[in-house]
Amino acid sequence: MILPDRNIAPDRALLTIGGIIFDRLGEPMTVSRLWDEIRELHQKRPISYVWFLLSVDLLFVMNLVWFDQDGLLRRSAQRVAG
């Protein structure tokens, strides 16, 4: 599920989708906007919203993303101390 295996294709693994999500977060954005962008990228072979959220959850667990005070999702590398 997290990594590809004989039942999960490499492009469907949560780590792969999480990488795509992380890549799209060049600027802070709402989850809704991010979902719209990811859905647009996967028009030919759509992913479910649940699979998208699991990928975002994985990024949280890996401490790669966080929500700022405005409710925007950001990369952790952009986080400012204080």
Secondary structure, 3 states (H helix, E strand, C coil): CCCCCCCCCHHHCHHHHHHHHHHHCCCCECHHHHHHHHHHHCCCCCCCHHHHHHHHHHHHHCCCEEECCCCCEEEHHHCCCC
